[in-house]
Every structure is written in structure tokens, then in C-alpha cells.
């Protein structure tokens, strides 16, 4: 009699071609999937995020069973649930007489450690659903003074052949970012992303989440995320057909009353494994080749996938489990209540948090240039921000969220991801959104009680960290601008910024 092995499939590994499944023998081995408190509770996840992963897991388990796999599935409310992935592996081993397990490496150092230190012998395989392996990224990064996504992205374009014409990039340029920084106007005819009606499985999950997580930040209903591969493919088709043509122009824009604009909302499906990065990029490239989408839109989208997504994962693995503790700028303020829906007079922050609450989603500019930039300028603890982003967004997994927050957004890694901090005044938000017109603050004011907090804190941040950044070639001109300002004006800016930070420290709404 053949002794079965346990094949672990995690909630973000919902791919039939997963390396652990490929290494298994369907005739004898047993798939183990488990909804456990250690994963739902380690940060206060948005209810929609919990519901998305639990429902997607249940649907995927049913697909595996239909394909002939024996699946042992633990629900969150099962009375015998041990509450952790290692605990469930050990329990299932006792039930089946299995003596070893196979797993695909998780994208969270906490869970990697828990599995490696677990009581059951476990063979951990690399997650090869990405386009660049850890070894390949390490080879690319080796010997470089700085890791810059743009150069990595060009290598990935050459490797995949996406948007290439021989050895040259289509259109003669690698990057059309300058064409993708246009503000958006309200448009009643802009097609919304495809949303889905919950089926019986999802409705059961929603009821469970509602009972178990009543105090978690965020609205659970209406829940409209797809939870199956078929629905994820439908969402890809809808984006490519209806929204991609405008994606490039609008990808950096922000607009009141339109949280989605022409974004794809495909990141949850990619990060859960319901879609693969190459099939998504090939579909977008196909739309461009057929003349149905402009090059700036196709290039901008593909860059986010094969450039930024792959680069960020490479950084996460290369920098190791200590990365999330980094705090190069020694920022220590607690997270303001506004991030959890508390009162704020800043229209942009209120809008970002409101749509995060309602949809478990905000596109990358809201995350980077609104909630992220305010946290950077105000000196909020990067660990507090890391936990917040990991909690509130449906697509947030450690491997992708941590480098984006600690590296790109907060410069807490000291420049591993970004060549300079993403500090900006209110002028950027005013240029790229319609928030400022209805704000209690005046984006035109540089000092005084109505001055935009981003204006005050921008200069305060730069002066606080002048010793670090003054010699940065990309920031030196900004410091020269400050030095040319009248001494009295500079003093007023810093006094007003100190008063604003004092209000923040006292817990008063800003």
C-alpha cells in the first residue's frame, strides 16, 4: 500500500498548475486546504478580503475534487479546526497516516517560518507561477549599485517578447509613462468593471464573515468580486474589451465618485492564482496588435505586471524576512484615526479611505500619492502603515504589499526600491484629481490655517531629512528652491507644519 503525501494548497495558490500539485500523484496523494484563524486574524483584514479568499478557496477545492483529487478541506467554523496551517497538516496526517507533505512556497515570511518549523516533514517547492524566478532575479541584481525597475522591466520585455519588434520596443520607446499622467473628467459612459452576483457558496461565506468579523473595518456588502477562474477570465475579457483603450490616459488620475475609472481590478485574481501574468499580458498585447487599444495603454498595463509586479516580488525575497522591520527615516507616529474612517478635513484622504472601506480597493495612485504620501510626510510608522495596507486591500499579500509600502511609498528601506522618496505637495493631487475644489483646505495656500497639509508637511519633511537627501541628484533642485525662499516665509511654513503635527499627535482631526 502506498503511503499518501499531503499536498498543501494555500488561499493564494488557486492554480491547477501549482508546483505542489504537479509534484503530486493524484491516485494516492491528498490535497489539504484550510481556512484558519492564524491567516484570517493575523491582521484585521477587510471583510471583503476574507470573503474573497474563503469563497475562492471553496470553489477551487470543488474544482479539484471534480478533477479527481481527494481533498480534505477545513472550514473556518469547523469544530475540529486547529486554527493554523501547520496544525491542520498535523491533524490530517494523523487521519490519513501520511508522513510527509509537499507545499509551494508561500509569499509571506511568517508562514514560511511556520511551515519550516512545523512538526511534519515538508518539501517546499518554488512558486513558479511568476515570470522571473528568485534565482533569475538574484542573478540580475547581483553586482548592481542600485536596483531600478526600469532596467529590470526592459530585460523582462526582451525575455517575454511582449510589445517587441525584433530587438527593439514597439513604437521605439520602452516607456510611455509621460503620456499616462493625464487627469480624468467625469464621464457617464465610462464602462465600469465587471462585477459578479454571489452564488450560494459565496453567500454562505458572506454570512460566516458577517458573524465572525463584525468589527473589522470595511463594508462586506455589496460583494461583487469574482471567485472562480471563469469569473476571473470574464473580468479580463471585459477589461481588455471595454476599459483598456482608456487605461493609459487615466491610470494616474483620481476622480470623486468614480473609484475605478479605467482600471482593470484584476490584481486580486492574479494574486490568488486565478489568472496567470502571461495570459493577462498576452491578451492586452493582442488588443494593441489588433488596433483596438493604443500603445501607451498596453505598455502601461504590461509594465505594471512584468515590470513592477515581478520586480517587487524579487525585492521581497532578496531582502528577506527582516525587511518589514526597516525604518530608515525613523518615523514613529501612530496611524491617524482617519485611516480607519475617523474624521478628517482632507478631501483626498477621506475619499481614499471611503472607497477603501466600501470596496477593499483603491488604485495605485490613491495608495501611493494620497494615503502613502501623507504617511510619509507626517512621519507615520511604516510598520503601522504596512499593517494597514495589508489589512484593508483585497489584493494585499505580504510579497507585493510590503515592498510597495516600505520601499516605494515610505522609503523605509533606505532606497532599495525607490531612488528618492515619493514626497509631493498638494499641487500633484490638485493636478491629478478633482478633490481639492471641495476640500476644507486651500491647495493654493502655502501657510496659514487653511493651507493644504500636504503643502506644509512637504517642506517640513524635506527639512527634517535634509542631511539624507540634499545630495540626491533628483532632490538637490528642490532644496535650492527652498533656499531661495524668503526667510520669513520659510519660518512660517515650519511653524505651521509643527502646529499641524502637534494636532495630529493630540489625536485631533487634521
KATA-V196824 format. One line per field, one symbol per residue. ss: DSSP state (2 for helix, 1 for strand, 0 for the rest). phi: phi as a letter, one per 20 degrees, with the letter a starting at -180 (. if undefined). A space follows every 50 residues. Layout:
BEGIN
ss=???
phi=???
END
This chain:
BEGIN
ss=00000111000000000022220000000111110022220000002222 22222222222222220001111100000000002222222222220001 11110000222222220000111110000000022222222000000022 22222222220001100112220000222200000000000000000002 22222222222200000000000000002222222222222222222222 00000000000000002222220000222222222222200000222222 22222222222222222220222220000000100022220000002222 22222222200002222222222222220102222222222200000222 22222222200000000000000002222222000222000100000000 10222222222222022220000002222222220022222222222222 2222200000
phi=.effdedecefdcecgeggfffeedffcfcfdcbecfgefdfcffggfff fgffffffffffffffeoeecdddegeffeffnbfgfffffffffdmfdb ccbegfdbfgfgffffeffdgbeddfeefeecfffffffffgnefbecgg fffffffffemfldcmedfgnncfbdgfedcdfddgbfdfffffccegef fffffgfffffecfdffoeecfdcffccffffffffffffeddggdgggd fdecbfmcfdldfelefffffenfcdfffffffffffffemebfffffff ffffeeeffffffffgffenfegfefbfelfbfffffgfdnffbeefffg ffffffgeclbbffffffedfffffffemfgffffgfffffedfeecgfe ffffffefedlfemofedebfeebeffffffdbdfffdefedffeebnfd fggffffgfffffgdffedfefgedgfffffffeffgfffffgfffffff fffffenefd
END
